[in-house]
């Protein structure tokens, strides 16, 4: 069980014990009761905002190191002017990625989704539209939204998406329950670029991501903005990030490839080339999906 979930259970038991003491014996001082309530609410908020804590549900945060692979993930697309730039950069360097798309945009740009899938990239669910209140939706609403997105994307690619990252990246108990009912796996991250705002600084995004580029990492970037009103700075800095990958002997692959059962083991697929020393040496990922077997807390 993740440490954060253990902390939540202990905090819940402490709250119950505090209530029992107040009911059966002498009530605790109001200041103590208020402080305890504020601390518990703050703990729950942290669990929602930082899904890699896995407080309310399992989430892929980082794979075990070994095979010199990491997952590049992109949110909020597709949007042709920006997404195609990302695709060109990835193709030139020989990396593949997982795109968490908004199904409403996928319906608007179906040929682009097909193009992404044909290039070996993985298409995943980011919600039908970018609902900022997604964490407050009921489990049933979450389940129905995910399944609606899966239907749209499966009709375009022939593959049913297995990965889900909720809008805003927040995972509440409701979100986790709905995702479980829909049969998808939640993807968090170990490196976040914070590039989704128009005010994001390119140099800071570059240094922040480069600092976390390590074996097994899951990198969260954007190939489009929420409402397609600006180009995320990660699009411009992506060539530099891919050069940093090559310099460290790392290869970007899809999430499904990163969490293959046999990655790094004796049964690893020998048809896959080693991590490239030069961007041009990389090969696209064509791996089929298998279940997650490796997780580790963010480094």
PEKA-V992127 format. One record per backbone hydrogen bond with DSSP energy under -0.5 kcal/mol. NH is the residue of the N-H (numbers start at 0). CO is the residue of the C=O. E is the energy in kcal/mol with one decimal. If there is no record, write none. Layout:
BEGIN
nh->{NH,NH}
co->{CO,CO}
e->{E,E}
END
This chain:
BEGIN
nh->{4,5,6,7,8,9,10,11,12,13,14,15,16,17,18,19,20,21,22,23,24,31,32,33,34,35,36,37,38,39,40,41,42,43,44,45,46,47,48,49,50,50,52,53,59,60,62,69,70,71,71,72,72,73,74,75,81,82,83,85,86,87,88,89,90,91,92,93,94,95,97,98,98,99,99,100,100,101,102,102,103,104,105,106,107,108,109,112,113,114,115,116,117,118,119,120,121,123,123,124,125,130,131,133,135,136,141,142,143,144,145,146,147,148,149,150,151,152,153,154,155,156,157,160,163,164,168,169,170,171,175,176,177,178,179,180,181,182,182,183,184,186,187,187,189,190,192,199,204,205,206,207,208,209,210,211,211,212,212,213,215,216,218,219,220,220,222,223,224,227,231,232,234,235,235,236,237,239,240,241,242,243,244,245,246,247,248,249,250,252,257,258,259,262,264,267,269,271,280,281,285,295}
co->{1,1,2,3,4,5,6,7,8,9,10,11,12,13,14,15,16,17,18,19,20,28,28,29,30,31,32,33,34,35,36,37,38,39,40,41,42,43,44,45,48,168,49,50,185,58,215,250,216,69,252,70,218,97,220,99,78,78,79,81,82,83,84,85,86,87,88,89,89,251,71,96,121,73,97,98,123,76,100,126,127,101,101,102,103,104,106,108,109,110,111,112,113,114,116,115,96,98,121,162,100,128,129,130,132,133,137,138,139,140,141,142,143,144,145,146,147,148,149,150,151,152,153,158,184,124,165,166,47,169,171,172,173,174,175,176,177,178,179,178,161,163,59,185,217,217,219,196,200,201,202,203,204,205,206,207,208,208,209,211,68,213,70,190,72,218,74,74,229,224,229,194,231,231,232,232,233,236,236,237,238,239,240,241,242,243,245,244,67,69,253,254,256,259,261,264,267,268,277,278,283,61}
e->{-0.7,-1.7,-2.4,-2.0,-2.3,-2.6,-2.6,-2.4,-2.6,-2.4,-2.0,-2.2,-2.5,-2.3,-2.2,-2.7,-2.3,-1.8,-2.0,-2.7,-2.2,-0.5,-2.1,-2.8,-2.1,-2.5,-2.1,-2.6,-2.4,-2.1,-2.5,-2.5,-2.1,-2.2,-2.3,-2.2,-1.8,-1.6,-2.7,-2.3,-0.7,-0.5,-2.1,-2.1,-2.7,-0.6,-2.8,-2.0,-2.8,-0.5,-0.9,-0.6,-2.4,-2.2,-1.9,-0.9,-1.3,-3.2,-1.8,-1.7,-2.5,-2.3,-2.3,-2.5,-2.6,-2.3,-1.5,-1.2,-2.1,-2.1,-2.4,-0.5,-3.3,-3.2,-0.6,-1.1,-2.1,-2.6,-0.6,-1.8,-2.7,-0.8,-2.2,-2.3,-0.9,-2.2,-0.5,-1.5,-2.1,-2.1,-2.4,-2.4,-2.5,-1.3,-1.7,-1.9,-2.5,-3.1,-0.5,-2.3,-1.9,-2.0,-0.7,-1.4,-1.8,-1.6,-2.5,-2.7,-2.7,-2.3,-2.6,-2.5,-2.1,-2.2,-2.7,-2.1,-1.8,-2.7,-2.8,-1.7,-0.9,-2.3,-2.4,-0.6,-2.3,-2.5,-2.3,-0.9,-2.1,-0.5,-2.7,-2.1,-2.5,-2.5,-2.0,-2.0,-1.8,-0.8,-0.7,-2.0,-3.0,-2.4,-2.9,-0.6,-2.6,-2.1,-2.0,-1.7,-2.4,-2.7,-2.5,-2.5,-2.3,-2.6,-1.7,-0.5,-1.5,-0.5,-0.9,-1.3,-3.7,-2.2,-3.0,-3.1,-2.5,-0.7,-1.4,-1.0,-0.6,-0.9,-0.6,-0.5,-1.7,-0.6,-0.5,-1.8,-1.2,-0.5,-2.0,-2.6,-1.8,-1.9,-1.9,-2.1,-2.3,-1.3,-1.4,-2.7,-1.5,-2.6,-2.6,-2.1,-1.7,-0.8,-1.9,-1.5,-0.7,-1.4,-2.5,-1.1,-0.5,-1.4}
END
